Amino acid sequence: MELHTSSTPGLYAELDRLGDEIAELAAHLDAATAHLLDLIREFDARGGWNNGFRSCAAWLTWRVGLSPGAAREHVRV
């Protein structure tokens, strides 16, 4: 398969833009995840889940919809 050389610079520029957007969004997700984990850590330490739930992970499963394993991992981190 041969690429048309006249469209190649435009194609590469568009792919670079998409790659930059992916990297930027990934950075935002990483920052949001770090903030979420900080909030969960504080919520767990202060016993915010201790109003009828067995653990912070159980509360996260109910309140946020995480699977039990993912909820435990969020609390563990």
PQR file with spaces between the fields and no chain letter, atoms N, CA, C, O and H, PARSE charges and radii, in Angstrom:
ATOM       1  N    MET     1       0.848   -1.177    0.000 -0.4000 1.5000
ATOM       2  CA   MET     1       0.000    0.000    0.000 -0.0000 2.0000
ATOM       3  C    MET     1       0.891    1.237    0.000  0.5500 1.7000
ATOM       4  O    MET     1       1.797    1.363    0.824 -0.5500 1.4000
ATOM       5  N    GLU     2       0.633    2.116   -0.900 -0.4000 1.5000
ATOM       6  CA   GLU     2       1.453    3.320   -1.038 -0.0000 2.0000
ATOM       7  C    GLU     2       0.685    4.530   -0.507  0.5500 1.7000
ATOM       8  O    GLU     2      -0.489    4.725   -0.823 -0.5500 1.4000
ATOM       9  H    GLU     2      -0.103    2.014   -1.570  0.4000 1.0000
ATOM      10  N    LEU     3       1.360    5.327    0.294 -0.4000 1.5000
ATOM      11  CA   LEU     3       0.743    6.553    0.804 -0.0000 2.0000
ATOM      12  C    LEU     3       0.966    7.681   -0.185  0.5500 1.7000
ATOM      13  O    LEU     3       2.017    7.761   -0.821 -0.5500 1.4000
ATOM      14  H    LEU     3       2.313    5.168    0.551  0.4000 1.0000
ATOM      15  N    HIS     4       0.001    8.531   -0.310 -0.4000 1.5000
ATOM      16  CA   HIS     4       0.141    9.707   -1.176 -0.0000 2.0000
ATOM      17  C    HIS     4       1.014   10.725   -0.454  0.5500 1.7000
ATOM      18  O    HIS     4       0.686   11.163    0.649 -0.5500 1.4000
ATOM      19  H    HIS     4      -0.852    8.467    0.207  0.4000 1.0000
ATOM      20  N    THR     5       2.099   11.090   -1.066 -0.4000 1.5000
ATOM      21  CA   THR     5       3.047   11.999   -0.424 -0.0000 2.0000
ATOM      22  C    THR     5       2.470   13.383   -0.190  0.5500 1.7000
ATOM      23  O    THR     5       2.901   14.084    0.726 -0.5500 1.4000
ATOM      24  H    THR     5       2.365   10.734   -1.962  0.4000 1.0000
ATOM      25  N    SER     6       1.511   13.785   -0.994 -0.4000 1.5000
ATOM      26  CA   SER     6       0.945   15.126   -0.811 -0.0000 2.0000
ATOM      27  C    SER     6       0.115   15.225    0.463  0.5500 1.7000
ATOM      28  O    SER     6       0.002   16.310    1.035 -0.5500 1.4000
ATOM      29  H    SER     6       1.161   13.216   -1.737  0.4000 1.0000
ATOM      30  N    SER     7      -0.473   14.110    0.922 -0.4000 1.5000
ATOM      31  CA   SER     7      -1.293   14.167    2.132 -0.0000 2.0000
ATOM      32  C    SER     7      -0.527   13.735    3.374  0.5500 1.7000
ATOM      33  O    SER     7      -1.029   13.894    4.487 -0.5500 1.4000
ATOM      34  H    SER     7      -0.382   13.230    0.458  0.4000 1.0000
ATOM      35  N    THR     8       0.665   13.198    3.212 -0.4000 1.5000
ATOM      36  CA   THR     8       1.427   12.691    4.346 -0.0000 2.0000
ATOM      37  C    THR     8       1.738   13.758    5.390  0.5500 1.7000
ATOM      38  O    THR     8       1.534   13.492    6.574 -0.5500 1.4000
ATOM      39  H    THR     8       1.072   13.069    2.308  0.4000 1.0000
ATOM      40  N    PRO     9       2.218   14.948    5.028 -0.5600 1.5000
ATOM      41  CA   PRO     9       2.476   15.958    6.068  0.2800 2.0000
ATOM      42  C    PRO     9       1.217   16.305    6.867  0.5500 1.7000
ATOM      43  O    PRO     9       1.278   16.446    8.088 -0.5500 1.4000
ATOM      44  N    GLY    10       0.099   16.440    6.196 -0.4000 1.5000
ATOM      45  CA   GLY    10      -1.147   16.733    6.902 -0.0000 2.0000
ATOM      46  C    GLY    10      -1.570   15.588    7.798  0.5500 1.7000
ATOM      47  O    GLY    10      -2.061   15.805    8.906 -0.5500 1.4000
ATOM      48  H    GLY    10       0.050   16.326    5.204  0.4000 1.0000
ATOM      49  N    LEU    11      -1.380   14.366    7.318 -0.4000 1.5000
ATOM      50  CA   LEU    11      -1.717   13.182    8.114 -0.0000 2.0000
ATOM      51  C    LEU    11      -0.863   13.133    9.370  0.5500 1.7000
ATOM      52  O    LEU    11      -1.380   12.904   10.463 -0.5500 1.4000
ATOM      53  H    LEU    11      -0.982   14.190    6.418  0.4000 1.0000
ATOM      54  N    TYR    12       0.442   13.345    9.223 -0.4000 1.5000
ATOM      55  CA   TYR    12       1.330   13.322   10.384 -0.0000 2.0000
ATOM      56  C    TYR    12       0.998   14.436   11.371  0.5500 1.7000
ATOM      57  O    TYR    12       1.048   14.231   12.584 -0.5500 1.4000
ATOM      58  H    TYR    12       0.862   13.530    8.335  0.4000 1.0000
ATOM      59  N    ALA    13       0.666   15.591   10.861 -0.4000 1.5000
ATOM      60  CA   ALA    13       0.302   16.703   11.747 -0.0000 2.0000
ATOM      61  C    ALA    13      -0.957   16.361   12.533  0.5500 1.7000
ATOM      62  O    ALA    13      -1.035   16.641   13.729 -0.5500 1.4000
ATOM      63  H    ALA    13       0.626   15.758    9.876  0.4000 1.0000
ATOM      64  N    GLU    14      -1.935   15.763   11.879 -0.4000 1.5000
ATOM      65  CA   GLU    14      -3.180   15.379   12.555 -0.0000 2.0000
ATOM      66  C    GLU    14      -2.918   14.287   13.589  0.5500 1.7000
ATOM      67  O    GLU    14      -3.473   14.327   14.688 -0.5500 1.4000
ATOM      68  H    GLU    14      -1.872   15.535   10.907  0.4000 1.0000
ATOM      69  N    LEU    15      -2.082   13.318   13.247 -0.4000 1.5000
ATOM      70  CA   LEU    15      -1.752   12.258   14.201 -0.0000 2.0000
ATOM      71  C    LEU    15      -0.970   12.809   15.386  0.5500 1.7000
ATOM      72  O    LEU    15      -1.191   12.382   16.519 -0.5500 1.4000
ATOM      73  H    LEU    15      -1.632   13.285   12.355  0.4000 1.0000
ATOM      74  N    ASP    16      -0.063   13.748   15.145 -0.4000 1.5000
ATOM      75  CA   ASP    16       0.657   14.400   16.243 -0.0000 2.0000
ATOM      76  C    ASP    16      -0.309   15.132   17.160  0.5500 1.7000
ATOM      77  O    ASP    16      -0.175   15.073   18.382 -0.5500 1.4000
ATOM      78  H    ASP    16       0.116   14.095   14.224  0.4000 1.0000
ATOM      79  N    ARG    17      -1.291   15.827   16.571 -0.4000 1.5000
ATOM      80  CA   ARG    17      -2.283   16.540   17.367 -0.0000 2.0000
ATOM      81  C    ARG    17      -3.093   15.558   18.211  0.5500 1.7000
ATOM      82  O    ARG    17      -3.340   15.808   19.391 -0.5500 1.4000
ATOM      83  H    ARG    17      -1.400   15.874   15.578  0.4000 1.0000
ATOM      84  N    LEU    18      -3.506   14.447   17.610 -0.4000 1.5000
ATOM      85  CA   LEU    18      -4.247   13.434   18.365 -0.0000 2.0000
ATOM      86  C    LEU    18      -3.397   12.855   19.488  0.5500 1.7000
ATOM      87  O    LEU    18      -3.884   12.650   20.600 -0.5500 1.4000
ATOM      88  H    LEU    18      -3.305   14.244   16.652  0.4000 1.0000
ATOM      89  N    GLY    19      -2.125   12.593   19.197 -0.4000 1.5000
ATOM      90  CA   GLY    19      -1.227   12.077   20.223 -0.0000 2.0000
ATOM      91  C    GLY    19      -1.049   13.059   21.368  0.5500 1.7000
ATOM      92  O    GLY    19      -1.032   12.662   22.534 -0.5500 1.4000
ATOM      93  H    GLY    19      -1.729   12.760   18.294  0.4000 1.0000
ATOM      94  N    ASP    20      -0.917   14.334   21.044 -0.4000 1.5000
ATOM      95  CA   ASP    20      -0.802   15.362   22.082 -0.0000 2.0000
ATOM      96  C    ASP    20      -2.062   15.427   22.932  0.5500 1.7000
ATOM      97  O    ASP    20      -1.989   15.571   24.152 -0.5500 1.4000
ATOM      98  H    ASP    20      -0.931   14.657   20.097  0.4000 1.0000
ATOM      99  N    GLU    21      -3.214   15.320   22.287 -0.4000 1.5000
ATOM     100  CA   GLU    21      -4.480   15.374   23.025 -0.0000 2.0000
ATOM     101  C    GLU    21      -4.629   14.163   23.943  0.5500 1.7000
ATOM     102  O    GLU    21      -5.112   14.290   25.068 -0.5500 1.4000
ATOM     103  H    GLU    21      -3.274   15.204   21.296  0.4000 1.0000
ATOM     104  N    ILE    22      -4.217   12.996   23.467 -0.4000 1.5000
ATOM     105  CA   ILE    22      -4.249   11.791   24.302 -0.0000 2.0000
ATOM     106  C    ILE    22      -3.350   11.964   25.521  0.5500 1.7000
ATOM     107  O    ILE    22      -3.757   11.655   26.641 -0.5500 1.4000
ATOM     108  H    ILE    22      -3.824   12.893   22.553  0.4000 1.0000
ATOM     109  N    ALA    23      -2.135   12.455   25.313 -0.4000 1.5000
ATOM     110  CA   ALA    23      -1.197   12.649   26.419 -0.0000 2.0000
ATOM     111  C    ALA    23      -1.722   13.669   27.423  0.5500 1.7000
ATOM     112  O    ALA    23      -1.587   13.480   28.632 -0.5500 1.4000
ATOM     113  H    ALA    23      -1.804   12.707   24.404  0.4000 1.0000
ATOM     114  N    GLU    24      -2.320   14.747   26.926 -0.4000 1.5000
ATOM     115  CA   GLU    24      -2.870   15.768   27.817 -0.0000 2.0000
ATOM     116  C    GLU    24      -4.022   15.211   28.641  0.5500 1.7000
ATOM     117  O    GLU    24      -4.099   15.449   29.846 -0.5500 1.4000
ATOM     118  H    GLU    24      -2.430   14.901   25.944  0.4000 1.0000
ATOM     119  N    LEU    25      -4.911   14.474   27.998 -0.4000 1.5000
ATOM     120  CA   LEU    25      -6.037   13.895   28.722 -0.0000 2.0000
ATOM     121  C    LEU    25      -5.563   12.873   29.748  0.5500 1.7000
ATOM     122  O    LEU    25      -6.107   12.805   30.850 -0.5500 1.4000
ATOM     123  H    LEU    25      -4.849   14.281   27.019  0.4000 1.0000
ATOM     124  N    ALA    26      -4.559   12.082   29.400 -0.4000 1.5000
ATOM     125  CA   ALA    26      -4.004   11.114   30.342 -0.0000 2.0000
ATOM     126  C    ALA    26      -3.430   11.821   31.569  0.5500 1.7000
ATOM     127  O    ALA    26      -3.580   11.332   32.689 -0.5500 1.4000
ATOM     128  H    ALA    26      -4.117   12.137   28.504  0.4000 1.0000
ATOM     129  N    ALA    27      -2.781   12.956   31.370 -0.4000 1.5000
ATOM     130  CA   ALA    27      -2.244   13.727   32.497 -0.0000 2.0000
ATOM     131  C    ALA    27      -3.371   14.231   33.394  0.5500 1.7000
ATOM     132  O    ALA    27      -3.246   14.210   34.618 -0.5500 1.4000
ATOM     133  H    ALA    27      -2.660   13.353   30.460  0.4000 1.0000
ATOM     134  N    HIS    28      -4.465   14.682   32.795 -0.4000 1.5000
ATOM     135  CA   HIS    28      -5.619   15.128   33.584 -0.0000 2.0000
ATOM     136  C    HIS    28      -6.217   13.963   34.376  0.5500 1.7000
ATOM     137  O    HIS    28      -6.566   14.117   35.547 -0.5500 1.4000
ATOM     138  H    HIS    28      -4.567   14.699   31.801  0.4000 1.0000
ATOM     139  N    LEU    29      -6.332   12.806   33.737 -0.4000 1.5000
ATOM     140  CA   LEU    29      -6.859   11.630   34.429 -0.0000 2.0000
ATOM     141  C    LEU    29      -5.963   11.224   35.589  0.5500 1.7000
ATOM     142  O    LEU    29      -6.457   10.879   36.663 -0.5500 1.4000
ATOM     143  H    LEU    29      -6.048   12.681   32.786  0.4000 1.0000
ATOM     144  N    ASP    30      -4.653   11.263   35.386 -0.4000 1.5000
ATOM     145  CA   ASP    30      -3.716   10.922   36.460 -0.0000 2.0000
ATOM     146  C    ASP    30      -3.856   11.885   37.634  0.5500 1.7000
ATOM     147  O    ASP    30      -3.852   11.461   38.790 -0.5500 1.4000
ATOM     148  H    ASP    30      -4.252   11.543   34.514  0.4000 1.0000
ATOM     149  N    ALA    31      -3.979   13.166   37.347 -0.4000 1.5000
ATOM     150  CA   ALA    31      -4.142   14.162   38.410 -0.0000 2.0000
ATOM     151  C    ALA    31      -5.461   13.958   39.142  0.5500 1.7000
ATOM     152  O    ALA    31      -5.508   14.048   40.369 -0.5500 1.4000
ATOM     153  H    ALA    31      -3.983   13.511   36.408  0.4000 1.0000
ATOM     154  N    ALA    32      -6.527   13.686   38.409 -0.4000 1.5000
ATOM     155  CA   ALA    32      -7.832   13.464   39.035 -0.0000 2.0000
ATOM     156  C    ALA    32      -7.813   12.194   39.880  0.5500 1.7000
ATOM     157  O    ALA    32      -8.403   12.162   40.960 -0.5500 1.4000
ATOM     158  H    ALA    32      -6.489   13.612   37.413  0.4000 1.0000
ATOM     159  N    THR    33      -7.146   11.159   39.405 -0.4000 1.5000
ATOM     160  CA   THR    33      -7.043    9.914   40.167 -0.0000 2.0000
ATOM     161  C    THR    33      -6.268   10.135   41.458  0.5500 1.7000
ATOM     162  O    THR    33      -6.657    9.625   42.508 -0.5500 1.4000
ATOM     163  H    THR    33      -6.667   11.185   38.528  0.4000 1.0000
ATOM     164  N    ALA    34      -5.188   10.879   41.390 -0.4000 1.5000
ATOM     165  CA   ALA    34      -4.411   11.177   42.599 -0.0000 2.0000
ATOM     166  C    ALA    34      -5.263   11.941   43.605  0.5500 1.7000
ATOM     167  O    ALA    34      -5.216   11.659   44.802 -0.5500 1.4000
ATOM     168  H    ALA    34      -4.872   11.294   40.537  0.4000 1.0000
ATOM     169  N    HIS    35      -6.037   12.901   43.126 -0.4000 1.5000
ATOM     170  CA   HIS    35      -6.913   13.671   44.014 -0.0000 2.0000
ATOM     171  C    HIS    35      -7.988   12.768   44.615  0.5500 1.7000
ATOM     172  O    HIS    35      -8.279   12.862   45.807 -0.5500 1.4000
ATOM     173  H    HIS    35      -6.074   13.131   42.153  0.4000 1.0000
ATOM     174  N    LEU    36      -8.576   11.900   43.804 -0.4000 1.5000
ATOM     175  CA   LEU    36      -9.585   10.959   44.291 -0.0000 2.0000
ATOM     176  C    LEU    36      -9.010   10.070   45.383  0.5500 1.7000
ATOM     177  O    LEU    36      -9.656    9.861   46.410 -0.5500 1.4000
ATOM     178  H    LEU    36      -8.340   11.824   42.835  0.4000 1.0000
ATOM     179  N    LEU    37      -7.819    9.547   45.180 -0.4000 1.5000
ATOM     180  CA   LEU    37      -7.200    8.680   46.182 -0.0000 2.0000
ATOM     181  C    LEU    37      -6.903    9.439   47.470  0.5500 1.7000
ATOM     182  O    LEU    37      -7.036    8.875   48.555 -0.5500 1.4000
ATOM     183  H    LEU    37      -7.295    9.717   44.346  0.4000 1.0000
ATOM     184  N    ASP    38      -6.507   10.698   47.375 -0.4000 1.5000
ATOM     185  CA   ASP    38      -6.305   11.523   48.575 -0.0000 2.0000
ATOM     186  C    ASP    38      -7.609   11.680   49.347  0.5500 1.7000
ATOM     187  O    ASP    38      -7.626   11.566   50.573 -0.5500 1.4000
ATOM     188  H    ASP    38      -6.399   11.157   46.493  0.4000 1.0000
ATOM     189  N    LEU    39      -8.704   11.941   48.631 -0.4000 1.5000
ATOM     190  CA   LEU    39     -10.006   12.103   49.285 -0.0000 2.0000
ATOM     191  C    LEU    39     -10.465   10.801   49.932  0.5500 1.7000
ATOM     192  O    LEU    39     -11.002   10.814   51.040 -0.5500 1.4000
ATOM     193  H    LEU    39      -8.690   12.033   47.636  0.4000 1.0000
ATOM     194  N    ILE    40     -10.259    9.688   49.255 -0.4000 1.5000
ATOM     195  CA   ILE    40     -10.636    8.385   49.817 -0.0000 2.0000
ATOM     196  C    ILE    40      -9.821    8.102   51.068  0.5500 1.7000
ATOM     197  O    ILE    40     -10.358    7.612   52.061 -0.5500 1.4000
ATOM     198  H    ILE    40      -9.824    9.677   48.356  0.4000 1.0000
ATOM     199  N    ARG    41      -8.525    8.409   51.029 -0.4000 1.5000
ATOM     200  CA   ARG    41      -7.657    8.194   52.194 -0.0000 2.0000
ATOM     201  C    ARG    41      -8.177    8.981   53.397  0.5500 1.7000
ATOM     202  O    ARG    41      -8.260    8.444   54.502 -0.5500 1.4000
ATOM     203  H    ARG    41      -8.089    8.808   50.223  0.4000 1.0000
ATOM     204  N    GLU    42      -8.524   10.241   53.187 -0.4000 1.5000
ATOM     205  CA   GLU    42      -9.042   11.064   54.283 -0.0000 2.0000
ATOM     206  C    GLU    42     -10.400   10.555   54.761  0.5500 1.7000
ATOM     207  O    GLU    42     -10.640   10.477   55.966 -0.5500 1.4000
ATOM     208  H    GLU    42      -8.456   10.677   52.289  0.4000 1.0000
ATOM     209  N    PHE    43     -11.281   10.211   53.840 -0.4000 1.5000
ATOM     210  CA   PHE    43     -12.610    9.698   54.179 -0.0000 2.0000
ATOM     211  C    PHE    43     -12.490    8.429   55.018  0.5500 1.7000
ATOM     212  O    PHE    43     -13.212    8.261   56.000 -0.5500 1.4000
ATOM     213  H    PHE    43     -11.086   10.273   52.861  0.4000 1.0000
ATOM     214  N    ASP    44     -11.579    7.538   54.630 -0.4000 1.5000
ATOM     215  CA   ASP    44     -11.366    6.293   55.366 -0.0000 2.0000
ATOM     216  C    ASP    44     -10.799    6.579   56.751  0.5500 1.7000
ATOM     217  O    ASP    44     -11.271    6.021   57.742 -0.5500 1.4000
ATOM     218  H    ASP    44     -10.992    7.675   53.832  0.4000 1.0000
ATOM     219  N    ALA    45      -9.790    7.445   56.827 -0.4000 1.5000
ATOM     220  CA   ALA    45      -9.154    7.767   58.112 -0.0000 2.0000
ATOM     221  C    ALA    45     -10.139    8.401   59.086  0.5500 1.7000
ATOM     222  O    ALA    45     -10.040    8.197   60.296 -0.5500 1.4000
ATOM     223  H    ALA    45      -9.407    7.898   56.022  0.4000 1.0000
ATOM     224  N    ARG    46     -11.079    9.160   58.564 -0.4000 1.5000
ATOM     225  CA   ARG    46     -12.056    9.831   59.425 -0.0000 2.0000
ATOM     226  C    ARG    46     -13.302    8.985   59.673  0.5500 1.7000
ATOM     227  O    ARG    46     -14.228    9.426   60.354 -0.5500 1.4000
ATOM     228  H    ARG    46     -11.160    9.326   57.582  0.4000 1.0000
ATOM     229  N    GLY    47     -13.327    7.780   59.125 -0.4000 1.5000
ATOM     230  CA   GLY    47     -14.440    6.868   59.359 -0.0000 2.0000
ATOM     231  C    GLY    47     -15.741    7.293   58.712  0.5500 1.7000
ATOM     232  O    GLY    47     -16.818    6.983   59.221 -0.5500 1.4000
ATOM     233  H    GLY    47     -12.575    7.422   58.571  0.4000 1.0000
ATOM     234  N    GLY    48     -15.654    7.998   57.600 -0.4000 1.5000
ATOM     235  CA   GLY    48     -16.863    8.478   56.937 -0.0000 2.0000
ATOM     236  C    GLY    48     -17.790    7.376   56.465  0.5500 1.7000
ATOM     237  O    GLY    48     -18.978    7.613   56.251 -0.5500 1.4000
ATOM     238  H    GLY    48     -14.779    8.249   57.186  0.4000 1.0000
ATOM     239  N    TRP    49     -17.269    6.192   56.302 -0.4000 1.5000
ATOM     240  CA   TRP    49     -18.045    5.051   55.834 -0.0000 2.0000
ATOM     241  C    TRP    49     -18.726    4.313   56.983  0.5500 1.7000
ATOM     242  O    TRP    49     -19.562    3.441   56.744 -0.5500 1.4000
ATOM     243  H    TRP    49     -16.303    5.999   56.475  0.4000 1.0000
ATOM     244  N    ASN    50     -18.383    4.647   58.219 -0.4000 1.5000
ATOM     245  CA   ASN    50     -18.806    3.871   59.389 -0.0000 2.0000
ATOM     246  C    ASN    50     -20.220    4.215   59.854  0.5500 1.7000
ATOM     247  O    ASN    50     -20.449    4.456   61.039 -0.5500 1.4000
ATOM     248  H    ASN    50     -17.704    5.355   58.413  0.4000 1.0000
ATOM     249  N    ASN    51     -21.157    4.236   58.920 -0.4000 1.5000
ATOM     250  CA   ASN    51     -22.558    4.488   59.276 -0.0000 2.0000
ATOM     251  C    ASN    51     -23.436    3.408   58.651  0.5500 1.7000
ATOM     252  O    ASN    51     -24.441    3.693   58.000 -0.5500 1.4000
ATOM     253  H    ASN    51     -20.971    4.040   57.958  0.4000 1.0000
ATOM     254  N    GLY    52     -23.027    2.171   58.869 -0.4000 1.5000
ATOM     255  CA   GLY    52     -23.783    1.044   58.353 -0.0000 2.0000
ATOM     256  C    GLY    52     -23.031    0.197   57.345  0.5500 1.7000
ATOM     257  O    GLY    52     -23.552   -0.816   56.880 -0.5500 1.4000
ATOM     258  H    GLY    52     -22.211    1.940   59.398  0.4000 1.0000
ATOM     259  N    PHE    53     -21.826    0.591   57.002 -0.4000 1.5000
ATOM     260  CA   PHE    53     -21.024   -0.189   56.062 -0.0000 2.0000
ATOM     261  C    PHE    53     -19.893   -0.880   56.808  0.5500 1.7000
ATOM     262  O    PHE    53     -19.402   -0.369   57.815 -0.5500 1.4000
ATOM     263  H    PHE    53     -21.403    1.414   57.380  0.4000 1.0000
ATOM     264  N    ARG    54     -19.483   -2.038   56.315 -0.4000 1.5000
ATOM     265  CA   ARG    54     -18.427   -2.809   56.969 -0.0000 2.0000
ATOM     266  C    ARG    54     -17.043   -2.209   56.765  0.5500 1.7000
ATOM     267  O    ARG    54     -16.135   -2.437   57.565 -0.5500 1.4000
ATOM     268  H    ARG    54     -19.882   -2.453   55.497  0.4000 1.0000
ATOM     269  N    SER    55     -16.886   -1.443   55.695 -0.4000 1.5000
ATOM     270  CA   SER    55     -15.562   -0.897   55.375 -0.0000 2.0000
ATOM     271  C    SER    55     -15.713    0.260   54.399  0.5500 1.7000
ATOM     272  O    SER    55     -16.784    0.493   53.839 -0.5500 1.4000
ATOM     273  H    SER    55     -17.623   -1.257   55.045  0.4000 1.0000
ATOM     274  N    CYS    56     -14.627    0.968   54.215 -0.4000 1.5000
ATOM     275  CA   CYS    56     -14.616    2.040   53.227 -0.0000 2.0000
ATOM     276  C    CYS    56     -14.805    1.455   51.829  0.5500 1.7000
ATOM     277  O    CYS    56     -15.471    2.057   50.986 -0.5500 1.4000
ATOM     278  H    CYS    56     -13.757    0.779   54.671  0.4000 1.0000
ATOM     279  N    ALA    57     -14.222    0.285   51.585 -0.4000 1.5000
ATOM     280  CA   ALA    57     -14.386   -0.364   50.279 -0.0000 2.0000
ATOM     281  C    ALA    57     -15.849   -0.706   50.022  0.5500 1.7000
ATOM     282  O    ALA    57     -16.333   -0.532   48.904 -0.5500 1.4000
ATOM     283  H    ALA    57     -13.682   -0.204   52.269  0.4000 1.0000
ATOM     284  N    ALA    58     -16.556   -1.187   51.035 -0.4000 1.5000
ATOM     285  CA   ALA    58     -17.986   -1.494   50.874 -0.0000 2.0000
ATOM     286  C    ALA    58     -18.765   -0.223   50.558  0.5500 1.7000
ATOM     287  O    ALA    58     -19.668   -0.235   49.722 -0.5500 1.4000
ATOM     288  H    ALA    58     -16.163   -1.328   51.944  0.4000 1.0000
ATOM     289  N    TRP    59     -18.415    0.868   51.227 -0.4000 1.5000
ATOM     290  CA   TRP    59     -19.084    2.142   50.951 -0.0000 2.0000
ATOM     291  C    TRP    59     -18.814    2.596   49.522  0.5500 1.7000
ATOM     292  O    TRP    59     -19.733    3.036   48.831 -0.5500 1.4000
ATOM     293  H    TRP    59     -17.681    0.878   51.906  0.4000 1.0000
ATOM     294  N    LEU    60     -17.556    2.494   49.066 -0.4000 1.5000
ATOM     295  CA   LEU    60     -17.208    2.887   47.697 -0.0000 2.0000
ATOM     296  C    LEU    60     -17.972    2.051   46.668  0.5500 1.7000
ATOM     297  O    LEU    60     -18.412    2.572   45.643 -0.5500 1.4000
ATOM     298  H    LEU    60     -16.809    2.137   49.628  0.4000 1.0000
ATOM     299  N    THR    61     -18.127    0.764   46.946 -0.4000 1.5000
ATOM     300  CA   THR    61     -18.885   -0.097   46.040 -0.0000 2.0000
ATOM     301  C    THR    61     -20.317    0.404   45.927  0.5500 1.7000
ATOM     302  O    THR    61     -20.873    0.468   44.831 -0.5500 1.4000
ATOM     303  H    THR    61     -17.769    0.341   47.779  0.4000 1.0000
ATOM     304  N    TRP    62     -20.911    0.757   47.060 -0.4000 1.5000
ATOM     305  CA   TRP    62     -22.294    1.244   47.065 -0.0000 2.0000
ATOM     306  C    TRP    62     -22.402    2.643   46.458  0.5500 1.7000
ATOM     307  O    TRP    62     -23.254    2.884   45.603 -0.5500 1.4000
ATOM     308  H    TRP    62     -20.459    0.704   47.950  0.4000 1.0000
ATOM     309  N    ARG    63     -21.554    3.552   46.893 -0.4000 1.5000
ATOM     310  CA   ARG    63     -21.718    4.969   46.550 -0.0000 2.0000
ATOM     311  C    ARG    63     -21.203    5.326   45.160  0.5500 1.7000
ATOM     312  O    ARG    63     -21.792    6.154   44.466 -0.5500 1.4000
ATOM     313  H    ARG    63     -20.862    3.356   47.588  0.4000 1.0000
ATOM     314  N    VAL    64     -20.098    4.694   44.758 -0.4000 1.5000
ATOM     315  CA   VAL    64     -19.442    5.077   43.510 -0.0000 2.0000
ATOM     316  C    VAL    64     -19.659    4.030   42.415  0.5500 1.7000
ATOM     317  O    VAL    64     -19.493    4.317   41.229 -0.5500 1.4000
ATOM     318  H    VAL    64     -19.620    4.021   45.322  0.4000 1.0000
ATOM     319  N    GLY    65     -20.027    2.829   42.819 -0.4000 1.5000
ATOM     320  CA   GLY    65     -20.269    1.780   41.840 -0.0000 2.0000
ATOM     321  C    GLY    65     -19.032    1.010   41.423  0.5500 1.7000
ATOM     322  O    GLY    65     -19.033    0.325   40.400 -0.5500 1.4000
ATOM     323  H    GLY    65     -20.161    2.596   43.782  0.4000 1.0000
ATOM     324  N    LEU    66     -17.968    1.124   42.222 -0.4000 1.5000
ATOM     325  CA   LEU    66     -16.767    0.341   41.929 -0.0000 2.0000
ATOM     326  C    LEU    66     -17.028   -1.124   42.248  0.5500 1.7000
ATOM     327  O    LEU    66     -17.844   -1.442   43.113 -0.5500 1.4000
ATOM     328  H    LEU    66     -17.967    1.680   43.053  0.4000 1.0000
ATOM     329  N    SER    67     -16.342   -2.006   41.553 -0.4000 1.5000
ATOM     330  CA   SER    67     -16.414   -3.416   41.921 -0.0000 2.0000
ATOM     331  C    SER    67     -15.750   -3.561   43.294  0.5500 1.7000
ATOM     332  O    SER    67     -14.919   -2.730   43.662 -0.5500 1.4000
ATOM     333  H    SER    67     -15.679   -1.747   40.849  0.4000 1.0000
ATOM     334  N    PRO    68     -16.101   -4.597   44.053 -0.5600 1.5000
ATOM     335  CA   PRO    68     -15.476   -4.757   45.374  0.2800 2.0000
ATOM     336  C    PRO    68     -13.949   -4.805   45.314  0.5500 1.7000
ATOM     337  O    PRO    68     -13.281   -4.213   46.162 -0.5500 1.4000
ATOM     338  N    GLY    69     -13.395   -5.496   44.333 -0.4000 1.5000
ATOM     339  CA   GLY    69     -11.933   -5.566   44.210 -0.0000 2.0000
ATOM     340  C    GLY    69     -11.315   -4.213   43.912  0.5500 1.7000
ATOM     341  O    GLY    69     -10.299   -3.849   44.505 -0.5500 1.4000
ATOM     342  H    GLY    69     -13.937   -5.977   43.644  0.4000 1.0000
ATOM     343  N    ALA    70     -11.914   -3.469   43.003 -0.4000 1.5000
ATOM     344  CA   ALA    70     -11.401   -2.133   42.669 -0.0000 2.0000
ATOM     345  C    ALA    70     -11.528   -1.202   43.865  0.5500 1.7000
ATOM     346  O    ALA    70     -10.642   -0.384   44.113 -0.5500 1.4000
ATOM     347  H    ALA    70     -12.739   -3.765   42.521  0.4000 1.0000
ATOM     348  N    ALA    71     -12.624   -1.321   44.607 -0.4000 1.5000
ATOM     349  CA   ALA    71     -12.821   -0.476   45.788 -0.0000 2.0000
ATOM     350  C    ALA    71     -11.746   -0.768   46.832  0.5500 1.7000
ATOM     351  O    ALA    71     -11.180    0.155   47.418 -0.5500 1.4000
ATOM     352  H    ALA    71     -13.343   -1.985   44.405  0.4000 1.0000
ATOM     353  N    ARG    72     -11.465   -2.047   47.064 -0.4000 1.5000
ATOM     354  CA   ARG    72     -10.405   -2.404   48.023 -0.0000 2.0000
ATOM     355  C    ARG    72      -9.059   -1.853   47.572  0.5500 1.7000
ATOM     356  O    ARG    72      -8.275   -1.370   48.389 -0.5500 1.4000
ATOM     357  H    ARG    72     -11.924   -2.797   46.588  0.4000 1.0000
ATOM     358  N    GLU    73      -8.793   -1.925   46.278 -0.4000 1.5000
ATOM     359  CA   GLU    73      -7.525   -1.409   45.742 -0.0000 2.0000
ATOM     360  C    GLU    73      -7.432    0.105   45.928  0.5500 1.7000
ATOM     361  O    GLU    73      -6.365    0.619   46.265 -0.5500 1.4000
ATOM     362  H    GLU    73      -9.430   -2.317   45.614  0.4000 1.0000
ATOM     363  N    HIS    74      -8.529    0.820   45.714 -0.4000 1.5000
ATOM     364  CA   HIS    74      -8.533    2.278   45.917 -0.0000 2.0000
ATOM     365  C    HIS    74      -8.231    2.620   47.375  0.5500 1.7000
ATOM     366  O    HIS    74      -7.515    3.583   47.649 -0.5500 1.4000
ATOM     367  H    HIS    74      -9.396    0.402   45.440  0.4000 1.0000
ATOM     368  N    VAL    75      -8.767    1.845   48.306 -0.4000 1.5000
ATOM     369  CA   VAL    75      -8.523    2.104   49.729 -0.0000 2.0000
ATOM     370  C    VAL    75      -7.094    1.709   50.094  0.5500 1.7000
ATOM     371  O    VAL    75      -6.447    2.397   50.884 -0.5500 1.4000
ATOM     372  H    VAL    75      -9.349    1.062   48.084  0.4000 1.0000
ATOM     373  N    ARG    76      -6.602    0.621   49.534 -0.4000 1.5000
ATOM     374  CA   ARG    76      -5.260    0.136   49.850 -0.0000 2.0000
ATOM     375  C    ARG    76      -4.188    1.126   49.422  0.5500 1.7000
ATOM     376  O    ARG    76      -3.192    1.311   50.120 -0.5500 1.4000
ATOM     377  H    ARG    76      -7.129    0.063   48.892  0.4000 1.0000
ATOM     378  N    VAL    77      -4.392    1.757   48.280 -0.4000 1.5000
ATOM     379  CA   VAL    77      -3.400    2.695   47.758 -0.0000 2.0000
ATOM     380  C    VAL    77      -3.401    3.914   48.633  0.5500 1.7000
ATOM     381  O    VAL    77      -2.640    4.850   48.388 -0.5500 1.4000
ATOM     382  H    VAL    77      -5.202    1.606   47.713  0.4000 1.0000
